[in-house]
Amino acid sequence: MDRLLTGLQPSGSLTIGNYSGGIRQVIDYQKTYETFLFVPDMHATTVPQDPEALHKNIKNAVGLYIACGVDVNLDNMHLYIQSENLYHANLSWILECMTPFGELTRMHQFKEKSKNKEGFSSGLVTYPVLMASDILLYDAKYVPTGIDQKQHVELARNLAERFNERYKGDFFQIPEPVIPKIGAKIRDLKDPSKKMSKSAENTKGTIFLLDCEKDIRKKIMGATTDSDGIIKFDEENKPGLSNLLTIYSVFSGMSVEEIVEKFQGGGYGDLKKALADLLCEKIAVIQDNYQKIMASGVIDDALDRGREYTNAIAKEKYELIRKTVGYGRI
């Protein structure tokens, strides 16, 4: 069975953008592939984090994975925390030594997060290599990702090919990004030129999976659109409206074309009200599941199983790579 792997940073409460670009794909594919779903808590610390908040966010993230529909009862589903596996960082060092500095400073995410900052951590530069390590340790063939993270999967591919070529062998599986046809990038409701982010300073443009109904409705009704009043999908000229149509498609299962037809002759207010109703209904189910999960022992049981299983796989892969590059005794 081919392997699929993905993770979402626990740097804040998960959003509908995280659901659309990552969690939804795991749910769709979890019965088809051996699935590795992890919490990349080490990535979160490229910027300062409050330790207590980080502990809480890690568990909340796993709770939301399961509440959204990730099935921990499947034998091929493995949930785990990145920092509970020491081999991620160990492999990352080997791969860092094969990665030119310039290759990392050209990454889109680095450029965006370091912009107009006098200082930033070296981890902000090198964390894409750790991300590559996350993927390559498990020979994942498929990596569900939003469009903004595609470059990181491409780096993992480059490093795998570079290592395989240098040491003359098929040491690493070459991963492939899996990008949804619709919903790969959910945009900020207030500023559709940006992606929806759980770490955004202005949360009015972000819908969190734990938002209350009042806030969801307020954010949707206040979403930026345009002034021509015509409902059609046009990301270049109507990014705000197109974003709303995309969100509606993700949560309804309808195609964008079907949604445009459904609201022809109506106004933006009609679309917004219907979308708010839809989101409140769908998110209420997730929140109800979440409350039950957080009150049970499901999370720790799943993480314990995942830690044991993934550590064994990672150790075997790391030992192979360590000996291949010449570390330690023969």
DAQUICOR-V552282 format. One record per residue. RES is the residue in one letter. SS is DSSP state (A for helix, B for strand, O for the rest). Layout:
RES_SS / RES_SS
This chain:
M_O / D_O / R_B / L_B / L_B / T_B / G_B / L_O / Q_O / P_O / S_O / G_O / S_O / L_O / T_B / I_A / G_A / N_A / Y_A / S_A / G_A / G_A / I_A / R_A / Q_A / V_A / I_A / D_A / Y_A / Q_O / K_O / T_O / Y_O / E_B / T_B / F_B / L_B / F_B / V_B / P_O / D_A / M_A / H_A / A_A / T_O / T_O / V_O / P_O / Q_O / D_O / P_A / E_A / A_A / L_A / H_A / K_A / N_A / I_A / K_A / N_A / A_A / V_A / G_A / L_A / Y_A / I_A / A_A / C_A / G_O / V_O / D_O / V_O / N_O / L_O / D_O / N_O / M_B / H_B / L_B / Y_B / I_B / Q_A / S_A / E_A / N_O / L_O / Y_A / H_A / A_A / N_A / L_A / S_A / W_A / I_A / L_A / E_A / C_O / M_O / T_O / P_O / F_A / G_A / E_A / L_A / T_A / R_O / M_O / H_A / Q_A / F_A / K_A / E_A / K_A / S_A / K_O / N_O / K_O / E_O / G_O / F_O / S_O / S_A / G_A / L_A / V_A / T_A / Y_A / P_A / V_A / L_A / M_A / A_A / S_A / D_A / I_A / L_A / L_O / Y_O / D_O / A_O / K_O / Y_B / V_B / P_B / T_O / G_O / I_A / D_A / Q_A / K_A / Q_A / H_A / V_A / E_A / L_A / A_A / R_A / N_A / L_A / A_A / E_A / R_A / F_A / N_A / E_A / R_A / Y_O / K_O / G_O / D_O / F_O / F_O / Q_O / I_O / P_O / E_B / P_B / V_B / I_O / P_O / K_O / I_O / G_O / A_O / K_O / I_O / R_B / D_O / L_O / K_O / D_O / P_O / S_O / K_O / K_B / M_O / S_O / K_O / S_O / A_O / E_O / N_O / T_A / K_A / G_A / T_O / I_O / F_B / L_O / L_O / D_O / C_O / E_A / K_A / D_A / I_A / R_A / K_A / K_A / I_A / M_A / G_O / A_O / T_O / T_O / D_O / S_O / D_O / G_O / I_O / I_O / K_O / F_O / D_O / E_O / E_O / N_O / K_O / P_A / G_A / L_A / S_A / N_A / L_A / L_A / T_A / I_A / Y_A / S_A / V_A / F_A / S_A / G_O / M_O / S_O / V_A / E_A / E_A / I_A / V_A / E_A / K_A / F_O / Q_O / G_O / G_O / G_O / Y_A / G_A / D_A / L_A / K_A / K_A / A_A / L_A / A_A / D_A / L_A / L_A / C_A / E_A / K_A / I_A / A_A / V_A / I_A / Q_A / D_A / N_A / Y_A / Q_A / K_A / I_A / M_A / A_O / S_O / G_O / V_A / I_A / D_A / D_A / A_A / L_A / D_A / R_A / G_A / R_A / E_A / Y_A / T_A / N_A / A_A / I_A / A_A / K_A / E_A / K_A / Y_A / E_A / L_A / I_A / R_A / K_A / T_A / V_A / G_O / Y_O / G_O / R_O / I_O
